[in-house]
Amino acid sequence: METRVRLAKRIAECGIASRREAERLIEAGRVAVNGQIIATPVFFVNDLSKISVDGKIIDRKSEKIIVWKFYKPRGVLTTRTDPQNRRTVFDFVNKKTMGACADQRLLYVGRLDYTSEGLLLFTNSGDIARKMELPSTGLKRVYRVRIFGHLSKEKIRALKNGITIDGIRYGSISVKIDNFDGDSNNAYSKRANFWTTITLNEGKNREIKKVMKYFGCRVSRLLRIKYGPFSLENLVPGTVQQASGREIDALLEMLIGATGS
């Protein structure tokens, strides 16, 4: 039986745009099927349809974009192999957890260091992986971070405005103090253990640990809970979950808004 899908869905599957943006492209007269401009999103195509956007043919061999959410445990390397034979994130990417998708060349997005944990993403699209990690894209990364030290309101304001350390400029970092271990009355004026929610827009290498060290603080636990539209939700360490179509659409909307393409 012939498989027919909506034109906007097929465009989204090829990574050109989200479904919503694809519908706008169609309505603007920028999409053609078999050489004919299509004026309505209510149009179906099959596997033999030749689709073009702005005159450029969409490669029918393009793979459907897939994103997997993975809870990286502490003590696991974000790399493909390790000469010391330590566990890597790819030890968890297998047919038992991901089915046939494990046979694809998956790329990780949003490296976490050995002692950090939380949300790590995998995708089969090199273009999407690259765009997601570009600082200019501005996808928000949200972390729960346990810190020991003294983080005054003045330091928090400085982080919000951006800061330069050892010649490296770090953009705006939002820090919300959640709770303290012990007396919170003088929380901002003494050294203490406390939990924070930290939001980054760039995600430079070991950014949180470096800026906290600069302020004389020590990070004792770092857990990423969100990356762009993807959330850790109910995942437990070492488990994976395929992202939903709605999450993929939201990602494409964000990337299109950031890059204009």
BAMARKE-773221 format. One record per residue: residue number from 1; residue in one letter; y, x negated, z of N, C-alpha, C in turn. Coordinates in steps of 0.1 Angstrom, whole numbers, plus 5000, padded with zeros to 4 digits. Layout:
// BAMARKE-773221
REC  nr rest  n_v  n_u  n_w ca_v ca_u ca_w  c_v  c_u  c_w
REC NUM    a    Y    X    Z    Y    X    Z    Y    X    Z
...
END
This chain:
// BAMARKE-773221
REC  nr rest  n_v  n_u  n_w ca_v ca_u ca_w  c_v  c_u  c_w
REC   1    m 4988 4992 5000 5000 5000 5000 5012 4991 5000
REC   2    e 5022 4995 4992 5035 4987 4991 5043 4988 5004
REC   3    t 5047 4977 5009 5055 4976 5021 5070 4977 5017
REC   4    r 5077 4987 5022 5091 4989 5019 5099 4989 5032
REC   5    v 5110 4981 5032 5118 4981 5044 5133 4983 5040
REC   6    r 5141 4986 5049 5155 4987 5047 5161 4974 5042
REC   7    l 5170 4975 5033 5177 4963 5028 5183 4955 5039
REC   8    a 5191 4961 5048 5198 4954 5058 5188 4947 5067
REC   9    k 5176 4953 5070 5166 4946 5078 5161 4934 5071
REC  10    r 5158 4935 5058 5153 4923 5051 5163 4912 5051
REC  11    i 5176 4915 5050 5186 4904 5050 5187 4898 5064
REC  12    a 5185 4906 5074 5185 4900 5088 5173 4892 5090
REC  13    e 5162 4896 5085 5150 4888 5087 5151 4874 5080
REC  14    c 5159 4873 5070 5161 4860 5063 5172 4851 5070
REC  15    g 5178 4857 5081 5187 4849 5089 5201 4848 5083
REC  16    i 5204 4857 5073 5217 4857 5067 5228 4864 5076
REC  17    a 5224 4874 5082 5233 4882 5091 5225 4891 5100
REC  18    s 5231 4897 5110 5225 4907 5118 5224 4920 5110
REC  19    r 5216 4929 5114 5215 4942 5107 5228 4949 5105
REC  20    r 5236 4949 5116 5249 4955 5115 5258 4948 5105
REC  21    e 5258 4935 5106 5267 4928 5096 5261 4929 5082
REC  22    a 5248 4930 5081 5242 4931 5067 5247 4945 5061
REC  23    e 5247 4955 5070 5252 4968 5065 5266 4967 5060
REC  24    r 5274 4960 5067 5288 4958 5063 5289 4951 5050
REC  25    l 5281 4940 5048 5280 4933 5036 5277 4942 5024
REC  26    i 5267 4951 5026 5263 4960 5016 5274 4970 5013
REC  27    e 5281 4976 5023 5291 4985 5020 5303 4979 5013
REC  28    a 5305 4965 5015 5316 4958 5008 5312 4954 4994
REC  29    g 5300 4958 4990 5296 4955 4976 5293 4940 4973
REC  30    r 5288 4934 4984 5285 4919 4983 5270 4917 4981
REC  31    v 5262 4927 4981 5248 4926 4980 5242 4933 4967
REC  32    a 5233 4925 4961 5227 4931 4949 5212 4930 4950
REC  33    v 5205 4939 4944 5190 4939 4943 5186 4940 4929
REC  34    n 5179 4930 4925 5174 4929 4910 5186 4930 4901
REC  35    g 5197 4924 4905 5209 4923 4897 5219 4935 4898
REC  36    q 5215 4945 4906 5223 4957 4907 5230 4957 4920
REC  37    i 5244 4959 4921 5251 4960 4933 5247 4972 4940
REC  38    i 5244 4971 4953 5240 4982 4962 5252 4987 4970
REC  39    a 5255 4999 4970 5267 5004 4977 5264 5011 4990
REC  40    t 5251 5014 4993 5247 5021 5006 5237 5013 5013
REC  41    p 5238 5013 5027 5227 5006 5035 5214 5014 5034
REC  42    v 5215 5026 5031 5202 5034 5030 5195 5031 5017
REC  43    f 5189 5019 5016 5183 5014 5004 5171 5006 5009
REC  44    f 5160 5008 5002 5147 5002 5006 5143 4992 4995
REC  45    v 5137 4980 5000 5132 4970 4991 5118 4967 4994
REC  46    n 5111 4960 4985 5097 4955 4988 5097 4940 4986
REC  47    d 5085 4935 4987 5083 4920 4987 5087 4914 4974
REC  48    l 5087 4922 4963 5091 4917 4950 5105 4918 4946
REC  49    s 5113 4925 4955 5127 4927 4952 5135 4914 4953
REC  50    k 5144 4912 4943 5152 4899 4943 5166 4903 4948
REC  51    i 5168 4898 4960 5181 4901 4967 5191 4890 4967
REC  52    s 5203 4893 4964 5214 4883 4964 5225 4887 4973
REC  53    v 5232 4878 4980 5244 4880 4988 5255 4871 4982
REC  54    d 5266 4877 4978 5277 4870 4972 5271 4861 4960
REC  55    g 5262 4867 4953 5257 4860 4941 5246 4850 4944
REC  56    k 5243 4847 4956 5233 4837 4960 5220 4844 4963
REC  57    i 5209 4840 4956 5196 4846 4959 5190 4843 4972
REC  58    i 5186 4853 4980 5179 4850 4992 5165 4846 4989
REC  59    d 5161 4834 4995 5147 4829 4992 5137 4839 4998
REC  60    r 5129 4844 4990 5119 4854 4994 5108 4847 5003
REC  61    k 5108 4834 5003 5098 4827 5011 5104 4824 5026
REC  62    s 5116 4828 5027 5122 4827 5040 5114 4833 5051
REC  63    e 5113 4827 5062 5105 4832 5074 5113 4842 5082
REC  64    k 5107 4852 5087 5114 4860 5097 5118 4852 5109
REC  65    i 5130 4854 5114 5134 4846 5125 5127 4851 5138
REC  66    i 5121 4842 5145 5114 4845 5157 5120 4836 5169
REC  67    v 5123 4842 5180 5127 4835 5192 5118 4838 5203
REC  68    w 5114 4828 5210 5106 4829 5222 5114 4825 5234
REC  69    k 5112 4832 5245 5118 4828 5258 5108 4822 5267
REC  70    f 5111 4811 5273 5101 4804 5281 5107 4800 5294
REC  71    y 5100 4802 5305 5105 4797 5318 5099 4783 5320
REC  72    k 5108 4773 5318 5103 4759 5320 5103 4756 5335
REC  73    p 5091 4752 5339 5090 4748 5354 5097 4735 5356
REC  74    r 5099 4732 5369 5103 4718 5373 5092 4709 5370
REC  75    g 5095 4696 5368 5085 4686 5366 5078 4687 5352
REC  76    v 5085 4693 5342 5080 4694 5328 5091 4688 5319
REC  77    l 5087 4680 5310 5096 4674 5300 5099 4683 5288
REC  78    t 5112 4683 5284 5115 4690 5272 5114 4680 5261
REC  79    t 5102 4678 5256 5100 4669 5244 5086 4673 5239
REC  80    r 5083 4668 5227 5070 4672 5221 5059 4663 5226
REC  81    t 5061 4650 5229 5050 4642 5234 5056 4632 5244
REC  82    d 5048 4627 5253 5053 4618 5263 5043 4606 5264
REC  83    p 5048 4593 5263 5038 4582 5263 5031 4580 5277
REC  84    q 5037 4586 5288 5031 4585 5301 5022 4597 5303
REC  85    n 5020 4605 5293 5011 4617 5294 5014 4627 5304
REC  86    r 5028 4628 5307 5032 4639 5316 5033 4652 5308
REC  87    r 5033 4663 5316 5033 4676 5309 5046 4678 5302
REC  88    t 5046 4684 5290 5057 4688 5282 5058 4703 5280
REC  89    v 5069 4708 5275 5070 4722 5272 5060 4727 5262
REC  90    f 5056 4717 5253 5047 4721 5242 5033 4723 5247
REC  91    d 5030 4719 5260 5017 4722 5266 5015 4737 5269
REC  92    f 5027 4744 5269 5027 4758 5272 5028 4766 5259
REC  93    v 5030 4760 5248 5032 4767 5235 5019 4766 5228
REC  94    n 5010 4776 5229 4997 4775 5222 4993 4789 5218
REC  95    k 4982 4790 5212 4977 4803 5207 4974 4813 5218
REC  96    k 4970 4808 5229 4967 4817 5241 4980 4825 5245
REC  97    t 4991 4818 5245 5004 4824 5249 5012 4830 5238
REC  98    m 5011 4825 5226 5020 4829 5215 5012 4834 5203
REC  99    g 4999 4834 5203 4992 4839 5191 4994 4830 5179
REC 100    a 4994 4836 5167 4996 4828 5155 5009 4821 5154
REC 101    c 5019 4826 5161 5032 4819 5160 5031 4805 5165
REC 102    a 5021 4801 5173 5020 4787 5178 5017 4778 5166
REC 103    d 5012 4783 5155 5009 4774 5143 5022 4770 5136
REC 104    q 5033 4777 5139 5046 4774 5132 5052 4761 5138
REC 105    r 5061 4755 5130 5068 4744 5136 5080 4749 5144
REC 106    l 5078 4751 5157 5088 4756 5166 5097 4745 5171
REC 107    l 5109 4749 5173 5120 4740 5178 5125 4746 5191
REC 108    y 5127 4737 5201 5133 4742 5213 5148 4742 5212
REC 109    v 5155 4751 5220 5169 4752 5220 5174 4751 5234
REC 110    g 5183 4743 5237 5188 4742 5251 5180 4733 5260
REC 111    r 5180 4720 5257 5171 4711 5265 5175 4712 5280
REC 112    l 5164 4712 5288 5166 4711 5303 5159 4698 5307
REC 113    d 5165 4691 5317 5159 4678 5321 5147 4681 5330
REC 114    y 5141 4670 5334 5128 4670 5340 5128 4678 5353
REC 115    t 5138 4677 5361 5139 4684 5374 5145 4698 5373
REC 116    s 5151 4702 5362 5157 4715 5360 5147 4725 5356
REC 117    e 5150 4738 5357 5140 4748 5354 5148 4760 5348
REC 118    g 5140 4770 5343 5146 4782 5338 5144 4784 5323
REC 119    l 5154 4792 5318 5152 4796 5304 5154 4785 5294
REC 120    l 5143 4784 5286 5143 4775 5274 5139 4784 5263
REC 121    l 5145 4782 5251 5142 4790 5239 5135 4782 5229
REC 122    f 5126 4789 5221 5120 4783 5210 5123 4792 5198
REC 123    t 5124 4786 5186 5126 4793 5174 5119 4786 5162
REC 124    n 5116 4794 5152 5111 4788 5140 5121 4785 5129
REC 125    s 5134 4788 5133 5145 4786 5123 5154 4774 5127
REC 126    g 5153 4763 5119 5161 4751 5122 5176 4754 5122
REC 127    d 5180 4763 5112 5194 4766 5111 5199 4773 5124
REC 128    i 5192 4783 5128 5195 4790 5140 5196 4781 5153
REC 129    a 5186 4772 5154 5185 4763 5165 5198 4754 5165
REC 130    r 5202 4749 5153 5213 4740 5152 5226 4748 5156
REC 131    k 5228 4760 5151 5240 4767 5154 5241 4771 5169
REC 132    m 5230 4774 5175 5230 4778 5189 5234 4767 5198
REC 133    e 5231 4754 5194 5235 4743 5203 5249 4737 5200
REC 134    l 5255 4741 5189 5268 4736 5186 5278 4740 5197
REC 135    p 5286 4731 5203 5296 4735 5213 5306 4745 5207
REC 136    s 5309 4743 5194 5319 4752 5188 5315 4767 5188
REC 137    t 5301 4769 5188 5296 4783 5188 5300 4790 5201
REC 138    g 5300 4783 5212 5305 4789 5225 5295 4799 5231
REC 139    l 5282 4797 5228 5273 4806 5235 5273 4803 5250
REC 140    k 5274 4813 5259 5275 4811 5273 5261 4807 5278
REC 141    r 5260 4797 5287 5248 4793 5294 5251 4796 5309
REC 142    v 5243 4804 5315 5245 4808 5329 5234 4802 5338
REC 143    y 5238 4796 5349 5229 4789 5358 5230 4793 5373
REC 144    r 5219 4793 5380 5220 4794 5394 5217 4780 5399
REC 145    v 5227 4775 5407 5227 4761 5411 5229 4760 5426
REC 146    r 5219 4753 5433 5221 4750 5447 5227 4736 5449
REC 147    i 5237 4736 5457 5246 4723 5458 5247 4720 5472
REC 148    f 5248 4707 5475 5252 4702 5488 5264 4694 5486
REC 149    g 5274 4697 5494 5287 4690 5493 5299 4699 5497
REC 150    h 5310 4695 5493 5323 4702 5496 5329 4705 5482
REC 151    l 5330 4718 5479 5336 4722 5466 5348 4731 5469
REC 152    s 5359 4726 5470 5371 4733 5474 5376 4743 5463
REC 153    k 5385 4752 5467 5390 4761 5457 5398 4753 5446
REC 154    e 5404 4742 5450 5412 4734 5441 5403 4728 5431
REC 155    k 5391 4723 5435 5381 4717 5426 5376 4728 5416
REC 156    i 5373 4740 5421 5369 4751 5413 5379 4754 5402
REC 157    r 5392 4754 5406 5402 4757 5396 5403 4746 5386
REC 158    a 5401 4734 5390 5401 4722 5381 5390 4724 5370
REC 159    l 5378 4728 5375 5367 4729 5366 5370 4741 5356
REC 160    k 5376 4751 5361 5380 4763 5352 5389 4758 5341
REC 161    n 5398 4749 5344 5407 4744 5334 5402 4733 5325
REC 162    g 5390 4728 5328 5384 4717 5320 5388 4704 5326
REC 163    i 5379 4694 5325 5380 4682 5331 5375 4670 5323
REC 164    t 5381 4658 5324 5377 4646 5317 5371 4636 5327
REC 165    i 5358 4632 5324 5351 4623 5333 5346 4611 5324
REC 166    d 5350 4599 5328 5345 4587 5320 5347 4589 5305
REC 167    g 5359 4595 5302 5362 4596 5288 5356 4608 5281
REC 168    i 5348 4616 5288 5342 4627 5282 5349 4640 5286
REC 169    r 5353 4648 5277 5360 4660 5280 5350 4672 5282
REC 170    y 5350 4678 5293 5342 4690 5296 5351 4702 5296
REC 171    g 5347 4712 5288 5355 4724 5287 5354 4733 5299
REC 172    s 5360 4744 5299 5361 4753 5310 5347 4756 5316
REC 173    i 5346 4754 5329 5333 4757 5337 5337 4767 5348
REC 174    s 5330 4778 5347 5332 4788 5357 5322 4787 5369
REC 175    v 5328 4786 5381 5319 4784 5393 5322 4796 5403
REC 176    k 5311 4803 5406 5312 4814 5416 5303 4811 5427
REC 177    i 5309 4809 5439 5300 4806 5451 5294 4819 5456
REC 178    d 5281 4819 5457 5273 4831 5460 5271 4832 5475
REC 179    n 5266 4821 5482 5263 4822 5496 5261 4808 5501
REC 180    f 5263 4806 5514 5262 4793 5521 5250 4794 5531
REC 181    d 5244 4782 5533 5234 4781 5543 5241 4777 5556
REC 182    g 5244 4786 5564 5251 4784 5577 5264 4791 5578
REC 183    d 5273 4786 5586 5286 4793 5588 5294 4793 5575
REC 184    s 5299 4804 5571 5307 4805 5558 5322 4806 5561
REC 185    n 5326 4806 5574 5340 4808 5577 5348 4796 5572
REC 186    n 5342 4784 5573 5349 4772 5568 5342 4766 5556
REC 187    a 5337 4775 5548 5328 4770 5537 5335 4761 5527
REC 188    y 5348 4763 5525 5355 4755 5515 5361 4742 5521
REC 189    s 5359 4740 5534 5365 4729 5540 5355 4719 5546
REC 190    k 5342 4721 5544 5333 4712 5550 5321 4711 5541
REC 191    r 5313 4700 5543 5301 4698 5535 5290 4708 5539
REC 192    a 5284 4714 5529 5273 4724 5532 5264 4726 5521
REC 193    n 5253 4733 5523 5244 4737 5512 5248 4751 5508
REC 194    f 5249 4753 5495 5253 4766 5490 5248 4769 5476
REC 195    w 5247 4782 5473 5242 4786 5460 5255 4790 5452
REC 196    t 5254 4787 5439 5265 4791 5430 5260 4797 5417
REC 197    t 5268 4804 5410 5265 4808 5397 5275 4801 5388
REC 198    i 5270 4793 5379 5279 4785 5370 5277 4788 5356
REC 199    t 5288 4790 5349 5287 4794 5334 5294 4784 5326
REC 200    l 5287 4779 5316 5292 4769 5306 5293 4775 5293
REC 201    n 5302 4769 5285 5304 4774 5271 5299 4763 5261
REC 202    e 5297 4751 5266 5293 4740 5257 5279 4734 5260
REC 203    g 5276 4732 5272 5263 4727 5275 5260 4712 5271
REC 204    k 5270 4703 5275 5268 4689 5272 5256 4684 5281
REC 205    n 5251 4672 5277 5240 4666 5284 5242 4665 5299
REC 206    r 5234 4671 5307 5234 4670 5322 5249 4673 5327
REC 207    e 5255 4683 5321 5269 4685 5324 5271 4689 5338
REC 208    i 5264 4699 5343 5266 4704 5357 5264 4692 5367
REC 209    k 5253 4685 5366 5250 4674 5375 5261 4663 5375
REC 210    k 5266 4661 5363 5277 4650 5362 5290 4654 5368
REC 211    v 5294 4667 5366 5307 4671 5372 5306 4673 5387
REC 212    m 5294 4677 5392 5293 4679 5406 5292 4665 5413
REC 213    k 5286 4655 5407 5286 4642 5412 5300 4636 5413
REC 214    y 5308 4639 5403 5322 4634 5402 5329 4640 5414
REC 215    f 5326 4652 5419 5333 4658 5430 5326 4655 5443
REC 216    g 5316 4646 5443 5309 4642 5455 5299 4652 5460
REC 217    c 5294 4660 5451 5284 4670 5454 5270 4666 5448
REC 218    r 5260 4671 5454 5246 4668 5449 5239 4681 5445
REC 219    v 5234 4682 5433 5226 4694 5429 5212 4692 5433
REC 220    s 5207 4702 5441 5193 4701 5446 5184 4710 5439
REC 221    r 5190 4720 5432 5182 4729 5423 5190 4735 5412
REC 222    l 5185 4735 5400 5193 4740 5389 5183 4749 5381
REC 223    l 5187 4762 5379 5179 4772 5373 5187 4779 5362
REC 224    r 5184 4778 5349 5192 4785 5339 5186 4799 5338
REC 225    i 5195 4809 5339 5190 4823 5339 5195 4830 5326
REC 226    k 5204 4824 5318 5208 4831 5306 5213 4821 5296
REC 227    y 5211 4824 5283 5216 4816 5272 5220 4825 5261
REC 228    g 5233 4827 5258 5237 4837 5248 5232 4851 5252
REC 229    p 5226 4858 5243 5221 4871 5247 5208 4872 5253
REC 230    f 5201 4860 5255 5188 4860 5261 5188 4857 5276
REC 231    s 5180 4865 5284 5180 4863 5298 5166 4860 5303
REC 232    l 5165 4853 5314 5152 4850 5320 5145 4862 5325
REC 233    e 5152 4872 5330 5146 4885 5334 5134 4882 5344
REC 234    n 5123 4888 5340 5111 4888 5350 5101 4877 5346
REC 235    l 5105 4867 5338 5096 4856 5336 5093 4848 5348
REC 236    v 5081 4843 5349 5078 4834 5360 5075 4820 5354
REC 237    p 5076 4809 5362 5074 4796 5357 5061 4794 5348
REC 238    g 5063 4788 5336 5052 4786 5327 5048 4797 5318
REC 239    t 5056 4808 5318 5052 4819 5309 5062 4821 5298
REC 240    v 5058 4827 5287 5066 4829 5275 5067 4844 5272
REC 241    q 5077 4848 5265 5079 4862 5260 5087 4862 5247
REC 242    q 5082 4869 5237 5089 4870 5225 5102 4878 5226
REC 243    a 5113 4873 5221 5126 4880 5222 5125 4893 5213
REC 244    s 5132 4903 5217 5132 4916 5210 5141 4915 5197
REC 245    g 5139 4925 5188 5148 4925 5177 5162 4928 5180
REC 246    r 5164 4935 5191 5178 4938 5196 5185 4925 5200
REC 247    e 5177 4916 5207 5183 4903 5212 5186 4894 5200
REC 248    i 5177 4894 5189 5180 4887 5177 5192 4891 5170
REC 249    d 5194 4905 5169 5206 4910 5163 5218 4906 5171
REC 250    a 5218 4907 5184 5229 4903 5192 5232 4888 5190
REC 251    l 5222 4879 5189 5224 4865 5186 5231 4863 5173
REC 252    l 5227 4870 5162 5233 4868 5149 5247 4873 5149
REC 253    e 5250 4884 5156 5264 4888 5158 5273 4878 5164
REC 254    m 5268 4871 5175 5275 4861 5181 5278 4849 5172
REC 255    l 5267 4845 5165 5269 4833 5156 5278 4836 5145
REC 256    i 5277 4848 5139 5286 4852 5128 5301 4852 5133
REC 257    g 5303 4858 5145 5316 4858 5151 5322 4845 5154
REC 258    a 5313 4835 5157 5318 4822 5161 5320 4813 5148
REC 259    t 5312 4815 5138 5313 4806 5126 5319 4812 5115
REC 260    g 5320 4826 5115 5326 4833 5104 5318 4833 5091
REC 261    s 5305 4830 5093 5296 4829 5081 5282 4835 5085
END
